[in-house]
Amino acid sequence: MVEAKVGDLVKTAIVTAFTIATALIWKDFIVEAINYFFPSGDILFYQFLAALVATIILILGIVVFVKTESQAEVVINRVSHIRDKDNSRVSNMKRK
C-alpha cells in the first residue's frame, strides 16, 4: 500500500518537472515568436492567444500520459494474472 503511494508521488513529481521544463522552453519560444511576427501593436492579445494554445497542448499531453499509463496497468495486470496461473499450475505439478 505504501509503495503505491510513493510510486504515485514519484510519477506526479516527474510529470510536474517535465511540465515546468517544457513550459519554460515554450514560453521563451512564444515570446520570441510574438516579438518577431508582431513587433509592435496589440501584443497582449497574441500573448493571451499563445498562452491559451500552450495550455491546450499541455492538457492534451497530460490526458495522453494518463490514458497510456492506465492502459499499461491493464496489460501488466493481465500478464501478472497469467503468470500467477502458470506458477500455480507448476506448484500443483510439483506437489503431485
N, C-alpha and C positions, 0 to 999 in steps of 0.2 A: 504494500500500500504506500509506504513512504517512497519507494523507488519510483513509482508512477508520478508522484507529486514533484519529485526532484527532476525527473525527465521532462515533465511539463514546463517547469521553470526554466530549464536549460533551453528547450525549444522556443519558449517565449523570448528569452534573452537573445538567442541567435536571430530570430525574426526581427526583433527590435533593433539590434545592431546593424543588420543589413538594411533595414528600412531607413535608419538615420543616415547611414553612409550614402545610400542611394539618393536620399532626399537632398543631401548637401551637394552631391555631384550634379544632380539635375537643377538645383537652384542656381548654381553658377552658370550652367549652360543656358538656362532660360533667361536669366538676367542679361547675359551677353547677347543672346539672340534677339531679345527685345530691343536692346540698345543698337544693335546692328540694323535691324529692319525698320525700327521706328525711333530714330534718333531724337525726335522732339515731338511734342504734341500730347496726345492722350495716353501716356504710358501706363497710368494707373489701371485703365480698363484692360490693357493687354497683360499686365501683371496678374490681375484677377483671373483672366481667362487662362493664363498659363498655370496658375495655382489650381484652378478647377480641373484642368486636364490632368495635371500631375496627381491630384487626389484620386481621380477616377482610375488612372493607371495603377496606382498603389492599391486601391481597394480590389481591383481585378486580380492583381498579383497575389494578394493575401487569400482571396477566395480560392484561387487555383492551388495555392500551397496547402490550405486546409483540406480541400477536397482530395487532393493527391495523397495527403497523409492519411485520411480516413480510409481511402481505398487500399492503401498499403497495409493498414492494420487489418482489414478484412482478409487480405491474402495471407498475411502472417498467421492469423488465427486459423485459417483453413489448413495451412501447411502444418501448424502445430497439432491440430486435431488429427490429421492423417498420421503424423509421426507418432503421436500418443497411441493410436490404434495399432500401428505396426509394433511399437515397443511392447504393448500389451500382449499381442499375439506371440512375440518372441519369448516373453516371460512365461506364458502359458505352455509353450512348446518345451521350454527348459524344465518345467516342473514335471512334465509327463515323462 
